Amino acid sequence: MLRYFVLYVMITLLCKVNAQNISFYKEHITFKIENGYFHVNGTYYLKNNQNASNQIALFYPFPVDTLYSKADSLTIYCMEKNQEITDYKLGDRGVLFTCEVDSVVTLLISYQQKLNCNEARYLLTTTKQWMKPLEEATFELIVPDEIQITSFSYPPDRSLKIGNEMLYYWQKENFMPEEDMIFIFN
């Protein structure tokens, strides 16, 4: 446990140093609650604010407490290199990996967590480690009809029924999250 905390602190400091050179400026996330699992599929956009290429270490956190099991089925993919990133360190609190950022890099990251209760959480407040708001962020939540969302940490901008599922949608600009994205359902 202490080892992961030390790693988290080191990565946080590294992100603060890199934040001057690398910007995390946009994300698009699709969530799905289905069959007792919370699925997260994200597209993350980073850009290099310098002319030189930078190899950076990134720590992607997962919610960790008794409400959630360990993340599994993890995939990290770099669009610019058309390559899956398989050299990573997966811990209970998140995954650590490196990537090269030339001018822009687009990362696709997906995972799932078994839910041990009627709450699903996506960590948003870690965006503060980059020391600037996201220029743009969009989120979608898909749930089957038998699941009713009873509470949102951020009210959705729109919702739409499509077949046997509900789709909730959020669009944010200049977004510095004050709380995580939390869905409570029954």
HUMONOR-V744448 format. One record per pair of residues at least 4 apart in sequence whose C-alpha atoms are under 8 Angstrom apart, sorted by the first residue. I is the first residue (numbers start at 1). J is the second residue. Records with the same first field share a line. If there is no record, write none. Layout:
I->J  J
//
This chain:
1->5
2->6
3->7
4->8  91  92  93
5->9
6->10
7->11
8->12  59
9->13
10->14
11->15  57  58  59
12->16  129
13->17
14->18  57
15->19  57  58  129  130
16->20  129  130  131
17->21
18->22  56
19->23  24  130  131
20->49
21->48  49  50
22->46  47  48  49  101
23->46  47  48  49  130
24->44  45  46  47  130  134
25->45  46  47  133  134  135  136
26->44  45  46  134  135  136  137
27->42  43  44  45  134  136  137  138
28->42  43  44  137  138  139
29->40  41  42  43  138  139  140
30->40  41  42  139  140  141  142
31->38  39  40  41  139  140  141  142
32->37  38  39  40  141  142  143
33->37  38  39  120  141  142  143  144
34->38  39  143  144
36->114  115  116
37->112  113  114  115
38->112  113  114  115  120
39->110  111  112  113
40->109  110  111  112
41->108  109  110  111
42->107  108  109  110
43->106  107  108  109
44->106  107  108  109
45->104  105  106  107
46->101  104  105  106
47->101  102  103  104  105
48->53  54  101  102  103  104
49->103
50->103
51->102  103
52->102
53->100  101  102  103
54->100  101  102
55->98  99  100  101
56->98  99  100  101
57->96  97  98  99
58->96  97  98  99
59->94  95  96  97
60->94  95  96
61->93  94  95  123
62->71  92  93  94  122  123
63->68  93  121  122  123
64->68  69  70  92  93
65->69
66->116
67->115  116  117  119
68->113  114  115  116  117
69->113  114  115  116
70->92  113  114
71->92  111  112  113  114
72->111  112  113
73->110  111  112
74->109  110  111  112
75->84  85  108  109  110  111
76->84  85  86  107  108  109  110
77->82  83  84  85  107  108  109
78->82  83  84  85  105  106  107  108
79->83  105  106  107  108
80->105  106
85->97
87->97
88->95  96  97  98
89->95  96  97
90->94  95  96
91->95
100->105
101->105
115->119  120
118->184  185  186
119->182  183  184  185
120->182  183  184
121->180  181  182  183
122->180  181  182
123->180  181
124->177  179  180  181
125->176  177  178  179  180
126->130
127->131  132  133  134  176  177
128->132  133  176  177
132->176
133->174  175  176  177
134->173  174  175  176
135->173  174  175
136->171  172  173  174  175
137->171  172  173  175
138->169  170  171  172
139->169  170  171
140->167  168  169  170
141->166  167  168  169
142->165  166  167  168
143->147  148  165  166  167
144->164  165  166
145->164  165  166
147->185  186
148->185  186
149->183  184  185  186
150->183  184  185  186
151->182  183  184  185
152->156  181  182  183  184
153->179  180  181  182  183
154->181  182
156->168  169  170
157->168  169  170  171
158->168  169  170
159->166  167  168  169
160->166  167  168
161->165  166  167
162->166  167
//
